[in-house]
């Protein structure tokens, strides 16, 4: 899984953190949680605010 796998990441986060409202997650926590996902294998420095925003929006859509 790479940073660009936004929908796959959102699904995994929804499953692992079902009790958390994605609207309240700080980007620092989000970046860490993504890097901790099983199967995630990408360079941590290849992530920026736009990528995290896209992941968060996909997670919000998935959670709704």
C-alpha positions in Angstrom: 0.0 0.0 0.0 1.3 3.5 -0.9 0.2 7.0 0.0 -1.7 7.2 -3.2 -3.9 4.3 -2.3 -6.3 6.7 -0.7 -9.5 4.6 -0.8 -7.7 1.4 0.4 -6.2 3.4 3.3 -9.6 4.9 4.2 -11.2 1.4 4.3 -8.4 0.1 6.5 -8.7 3.1 8.9 -12.4 2.7 9.1 -12.0 -0.9 10.1 -9.2 -0.2 12.6 -10.5 3.0 14.2 -14.3 2.6 13.9 -14.8 4.4 17.2 -13.0 7.6 16.0 -14.6 10.5 14.1 -12.1 11.1 11.2 -13.0 14.8 11.3 -11.3 15.1 14.7 -8.0 13.4 13.8 -4.8 15.5 13.6 -2.7 15.0 10.6 0.3 13.9 12.7 -1.8 11.1 14.1 -3.3 10.3 10.7 0.2 10.0 9.1 1.4 7.7 11.9 -1.7 5.5 11.7 -1.3 5.1 7.9 2.3 4.2 8.3 1.3 1.6 10.9 -1.2 -0.1 8.6 -0.4 -3.7 7.7 0.8 -3.8 4.1 1.8 -0.1 4.0 5.2 0.2 2.3 6.0 3.7 1.2 8.5 6.4 2.1 7.2 8.5 5.0 8.6 11.6 3.5 6.4 11.2 0.4 3.4 12.4 2.4 2.2 16.0 2.5 -0.8 17.9 3.6 -2.7 17.3 0.3 -2.3 13.6 0.6 -3.4 13.6 4.2 -6.4 15.7 3.3 -7.4 13.3 0.6 -7.1 10.3 3.0 -9.1 12.1 5.6 -11.9 13.0 3.1 -12.0 9.4 1.9 -12.1 8.2 5.5 -15.0 10.6 6.2 -16.9 9.3 3.2 -16.2 5.7 4.2 -17.3 6.3 7.8 -20.6 7.9 6.7 
